[in-house]
Amino acid sequence: MAIRYRHLPYWSRKKEYWEKLPKLKRRVEKTVMEVQKFKKDGKLLDVGCGFGLFLEMAKAAGFKVYGVEMEKEAVKAAQEK
């Protein structure tokens, strides 16, 4: 099962800017809830995980999370969390 969602391009923005956007957080939270309709816990892989916001929220919901990202700036920011 794959759930896709689009958001504004964020590679030109700072990590802090995106963490302060409540609208994005609500949308990511809704996506986590959609995943939970099919699976309540277990392993979850996010391909193109960006700064890791989805992974962070999925982990808080009880998933064991893994992320793959090719953009070095995003990987560094995600690892600093």
N, C-alpha and C positions, 0 to 999 in steps of 0.2 A: 504494500500500500504506500502510495506517495501522496503527500499533501503539499501542494505548491501554493505559494503566495508571493506576491510582488511587493516590493517597497521601493522607496526612492533610492537612487544610487547614493551610496554613502562613503565611497572610498575617498572622496575629496573632503570629507568632514572629520572632525575630531571625535574620538570615542565618547567623550563627556557629553557632547552635543546630542548624540543618539540616546544615551542613557537617560537623558532628561525629557525625552519625548514620551509623555504618557500615552499618546495615541498609538505609537509603535508598540509599547509594552502591552497595551490592551489587546492589540491584534495578535501579538505573539502568544499571549495568554490564551486567547481564543483558539489558536492553532494547537496549543498543547492540549486543551480540552477536547478538541476534535480527535486528536490522536488517542486520548484516553477512552473515547467511545469504542475503539477497537482493541486497545491493549492498555491495561491499567498500570503496568510496570514492566520492567525488563530492560533489554538493551535497545538503545536508540542511536542511529547514525544520522548526522546532519552533514550532507555534502554541500560545500560552499557555505560554511557556518559563519563566515564574517567575524564579527567581534565576539560571538558566542552568546548572544542574548537568548536565543532559543534554547541553547544547551543549558544555560544557567537556569532558566525557568522549568525546563523539563527535568533537570536534576532535582530541583526543589519539589517537583511533583512525584518524585520517587523513581525516576528512570536512571539507569546506568548509562551515561551519555558518552558519545564519541563524536568528534568533529574532524572534518577534513577541509582545509582551506589552502589555496595557493597564493593568496596575496600576503606578502611578508608583513606588511604593516598591521593587517588584521590578526595574523597569527601572534605577533608580538603583543598586541593589545589584549588578546584573549588569554595568553599565558600569564599576563600580569595580574589577572583577576584572581 
